[in-house]
Amino acid sequence: MAKTAEHYAKNEKSRKRHVEYQKEYNKSPEQVKKRVELNKINRQNHASGKSKVGDGKDVAHVKGSIRLKSQSSNRGSKTDSAGDKRARGKK
């Protein structure tokens, strides 16, 4: 388990504060737009046969492009995100 996951598991007050923040963040127009875009592409991939429901893949923004990526490596990944400073200059 990651350090932050351990922290939220042990600290109910912090976990509640984090969940409330995430609710607001996920409602922001920027995040809604991003989620809608990825859901649309995901539906198109299912229809065209590029992916299947339950295949363990997500549509992900990766370094300025959009591609299929495994759920386990995509969720919570910050170093692959287009705006991440740590990812700049890496090939």
C-alpha positions as CSV (number, residue, x, y, z in Angstrom):
1,M,0.0,0.0,0.0
2,A,1.3,3.5,-0.9
3,K,2.1,5.9,1.9
4,T,-0.8,8.2,1.2
5,A,-3.2,5.3,1.1
6,E,-1.9,4.1,4.5
7,H,-2.3,7.6,5.9
8,Y,-5.9,7.9,4.7
9,A,-6.7,4.4,6.0
10,K,-5.4,5.4,9.5
11,N,-6.7,9.0,9.7
12,E,-10.5,9.3,9.3
13,K,-10.5,13.1,9.5
14,S,-7.9,13.4,6.8
15,R,-9.7,10.8,4.6
16,K,-13.0,12.7,4.9
17,R,-11.3,16.0,4.0
18,H,-9.6,14.4,1.0
19,V,-12.9,12.8,-0.2
20,E,-14.7,16.2,0.0
21,Y,-11.9,17.9,-1.9
22,Q,-11.9,15.2,-4.6
23,K,-15.7,15.6,-5.0
24,E,-15.3,19.3,-5.7
25,Y,-12.2,18.8,-8.0
26,N,-14.0,16.1,-10.1
27,K,-16.9,18.5,-10.6
28,S,-14.7,21.2,-12.0
29,P,-15.5,22.0,-15.7
30,E,-11.9,21.1,-16.7
31,Q,-12.1,17.6,-15.2
32,V,-15.7,17.0,-16.5
33,K,-14.5,17.9,-20.0
34,K,-11.6,15.6,-19.8
35,R,-13.7,12.7,-18.5
36,V,-16.3,13.2,-21.2
37,E,-13.7,13.2,-23.9
38,L,-12.1,10.0,-22.6
39,N,-15.5,8.3,-22.2
40,K,-16.4,9.2,-25.8
41,I,-13.1,7.7,-27.1
42,N,-13.6,4.6,-25.0
43,R,-17.1,4.1,-26.5
44,Q,-15.7,4.5,-30.0
45,N,-12.9,2.0,-29.3
46,H,-15.5,-0.5,-28.1
47,A,-17.6,0.0,-31.2
48,S,-14.6,-0.4,-33.6
49,G,-13.2,-3.4,-31.8
50,K,-10.0,-1.8,-30.6
51,S,-10.9,-2.6,-27.0
52,K,-13.6,-4.6,-25.1
53,V,-15.6,-3.9,-22.0
54,G,-13.6,-5.5,-19.1
55,D,-10.3,-5.8,-20.9
56,G,-8.4,-3.9,-18.2
57,K,-7.6,-1.0,-20.4
58,D,-8.3,2.8,-20.0
59,V,-8.1,5.6,-22.5
60,A,-5.3,7.8,-21.1
61,H,-3.8,11.2,-21.8
62,V,-0.1,10.4,-22.2
63,K,2.4,13.2,-23.1
64,G,0.1,15.2,-25.3
65,S,-1.6,12.2,-27.0
66,I,-4.4,9.8,-26.1
67,R,-3.9,6.1,-26.1
68,L,-5.0,2.8,-24.5
69,K,-3.1,2.0,-21.3
70,S,-3.6,-0.6,-18.6
71,Q,-5.8,0.5,-15.8
72,S,-3.2,-0.4,-13.1
73,S,-0.5,1.8,-14.7
74,N,-2.9,4.6,-15.6
75,R,-4.8,5.3,-12.4
76,G,-2.8,7.5,-10.1
77,S,0.0,7.9,-12.6
78,K,1.4,11.4,-12.5
79,T,4.7,11.0,-14.3
80,D,2.9,10.3,-17.6
81,S,0.6,13.2,-17.5
82,A,1.1,15.8,-20.2
83,G,1.5,18.7,-17.7
84,D,3.8,17.0,-15.3
85,K,7.2,18.6,-15.0
86,R,8.9,15.4,-14.0
87,A,7.9,13.9,-17.4
88,R,9.5,16.7,-19.5
89,G,12.6,15.8,-21.4
90,K,12.1,12.0,-21.0
91,K,11.7,9.9,-24.1
